[in-house]
Amino acid sequence: MAESLPFIMSTLIEAEDVFDKKLAAFIDSYAIDVENTEHERRYGLKIEDKSAHDNLHRRLRIFREALGVTPQSFLVALVSAYDAFLGRLTRNLF
């Protein structure tokens, strides 16, 4: 488990970066009235471009959520494996 967490996290980070760049390129190509502020970016889209934008945005959001949940899931898996080990050890001792 310890060896796979860094690999999975780096893969998720790379995938997030790829989709972030794809979304930024899509916005640069298809957005109307782009307004950049310090903390956000506002833009408009034609209705025919909305589904492609929403698909890219959804996939980016999924990768960002996975980046937050994956370390927690690995911690739960580690505790579960340790609990199973202690259960087997207790059974063998008694």
C-alpha positions as CSV (number, residue, x, y, z in Angstrom):
1,M,0.0,0.0,0.0
2,A,2.7,2.4,0.9
3,E,4.3,2.1,-2.5
4,S,1.1,2.6,-4.5
5,L,-0.1,5.8,-2.8
6,P,2.7,8.1,-4.2
7,F,2.2,6.5,-7.7
8,I,-1.6,7.0,-7.6
9,M,-1.3,10.6,-6.3
10,S,1.2,11.5,-9.0
11,T,-1.0,10.0,-11.6
12,L,-4.1,11.9,-10.3
13,I,-2.0,15.2,-10.2
14,E,-0.9,14.7,-13.8
15,A,-4.5,13.9,-14.9
16,E,-5.8,17.0,-13.1
17,D,-3.1,19.1,-14.8
18,V,-4.0,17.7,-18.2
19,F,-7.7,18.4,-17.8
20,D,-7.0,21.9,-16.3
21,K,-5.0,22.7,-19.4
22,K,-7.7,21.3,-21.7
23,L,-10.4,23.4,-19.9
24,A,-8.2,26.5,-20.1
25,A,-7.6,26.0,-23.8
26,F,-11.3,25.4,-24.4
27,I,-12.2,28.6,-22.6
28,D,-9.5,30.5,-24.5
29,S,-10.9,29.2,-27.8
30,Y,-14.7,29.3,-27.2
31,A,-15.4,31.8,-24.4
32,I,-17.0,35.1,-24.9
33,D,-16.4,38.2,-22.7
34,V,-13.6,36.7,-20.6
35,E,-13.0,38.7,-17.4
36,N,-10.1,37.8,-15.1
37,T,-10.1,38.9,-11.5
38,E,-7.7,38.1,-8.8
39,H,-9.4,34.9,-7.6
40,E,-11.7,33.9,-10.4
41,R,-12.3,33.9,-14.1
42,R,-15.7,34.8,-15.6
43,Y,-16.8,34.1,-19.1
44,G,-19.7,33.3,-21.3
45,L,-20.3,30.4,-23.7
46,K,-22.5,29.8,-26.7
47,I,-25.2,27.3,-25.9
48,E,-23.7,24.7,-28.4
49,D,-20.4,24.8,-26.5
50,K,-21.9,24.4,-23.1
51,S,-22.0,20.5,-23.1
52,A,-18.4,20.2,-24.0
53,H,-17.4,22.8,-21.4
54,D,-19.5,21.0,-18.7
55,N,-17.9,17.7,-19.6
56,L,-14.4,19.0,-19.2
57,H,-15.3,20.9,-16.0
58,R,-17.0,17.7,-14.6
59,R,-13.9,15.6,-15.3
60,L,-11.6,18.2,-13.7
61,R,-13.8,18.3,-10.6
62,I,-13.7,14.5,-10.3
63,F,-9.9,14.5,-10.4
64,R,-9.8,17.3,-7.8
65,E,-12.2,15.4,-5.5
66,A,-10.2,12.2,-6.0
67,L,-7.0,14.1,-4.9
68,G,-8.7,14.9,-1.6
69,V,-10.3,11.6,-1.0
70,T,-7.5,9.2,-2.0
71,P,-5.1,9.8,1.0
72,Q,-8.0,9.4,3.4
73,S,-9.0,6.1,1.7
74,F,-5.5,4.8,2.0
75,L,-5.4,5.7,5.7
76,V,-8.7,3.8,6.2
77,A,-7.3,0.8,4.2
78,L,-4.1,0.8,6.3
79,V,-6.1,0.9,9.6
80,S,-8.3,-1.9,8.3
81,A,-5.3,-4.1,7.4
82,Y,-3.8,-3.5,10.8
83,D,-7.1,-4.4,12.4
84,A,-7.3,-7.6,10.4
85,F,-3.7,-8.4,11.5
86,L,-4.5,-7.8,15.1
87,G,-7.6,-10.0,14.8
88,R,-5.6,-12.9,13.3
89,L,-2.8,-12.4,15.9
90,T,-5.4,-12.6,18.8
91,R,-7.0,-15.7,17.3
92,N,-3.7,-17.4,17.0
93,L,-2.7,-16.5,20.6
94,F,-5.9,-17.6,22.2
